[in-house]
Amino acid sequence: MSKYAFTRLLSGVSTVISLSACDLAAQTLPFGECRLGYWSSTRNLDNAEDVGQALCFVNWKPAISEHTSFNLNVQAHETNHNDVTGDRFNPREAYFSIEYDQWSVRVGRQIIAWGRADRINPTDYFSARDFTLLVPEDEDQRKGINSLQVQYNFTDETTFAVVLARFEDHRIPTGQLPPNLTLEAEPDDAEYAFKIDHTGEQFDWSLSYFHGYDRFLRFVPEVSSPSPFLRGYYPVAKSIGLDFATAFSCWTARGEISHSQLNHTDIDQLTENDRGVTRATFGMDRDFFDAANINIQMFFIDRNYPLASSTLTLPIPFSAGIDRLNSDYDSFEKGFTLRISNRFMNDRLKFELSAISDINHGSYLIRSRGYFSMNDSVKITLGWDNFSGKQQSYFGSRKKNNTAFTELTYIF
């Protein structure tokens, strides 16, 4: 299905939405939150500092009938810096949901989040994100995609889901890109995936298959060019994945693993094709002292292709720059994550400290968060992100995104 056919489908949905607007308005009121914040830096690998921001998330979930509902989730913000802190307006979700007997159908723009690990999810194929958006929580970076999702419940524990979607890419912090760069157009073809999911008393798992595109723009040198020249494109992705979660004693164990075959059809003009990548995350978490939680994970990335810096035909600074743009630093990478949180004062006060490190190069990111709820409607948030490591490492290359921030949130 081309993007034009998919757009026509969504146009029909929009017509139904407009015809039903009067009925919907009478049934429920919007809810969400608005924030006023200060950030010492952007997240776009630039030198912009002292960012003032007003941001709102608005949700609206009216029921149309016994089996049908409409879901709307929009994000909008304004800052004193232009084009460096994410999209000003993002319709994250706008979809109809129909549930009848064992069937459920969702059509429209929606967030499809797969995976059971903590924040690092190799099987989360559809979740486009805006990594430049200034928000304390990673979940707020999610963007919806135009899609159709059909789910059939075999039993109360086992479901089968099919997703048909239009591609949407990640917005990533790139800093100043090189001038000798050609960007290919975004893919037109539809993406699709299947997943069987089981939720049991002791063991949860899912098995999935995805056919679409990698949401990260990939940069490669043009072999036919007389001087170093870059092309950016979105690789075709065929992925199979497995996730699980199980509880024992006071602990919960979680894990995900996926293998993706990535390629580009224009093999004559690119220096690479048919790349395999295996990603895995395994971890454990538990609650203790009534209100505290600890989570620790290991993650692995195995690439079956040579890095640009190992190609002797390319200048070293040029090849190292390509590896940084692609976040390729080793054929086999490993690292760990740690997150500790605790709540006080009947959950009015919460602290969280998290860290992630790549063991290969010793680079890391440390994050601290503090939340204080003055009442049910007003909350104050303080936070700090610190990237460290050598330049040719994942977190060391992101030092310009070091930031401290504070936000005042009104919940309605």
Order of alpha helices (4+ residues) and beta strands (2+ residues): alpha-alpha-beta-beta-beta-beta-beta-beta-beta-beta-beta-beta-beta-beta-beta-beta-beta-beta-beta-beta-alpha-beta-beta-beta-beta-beta
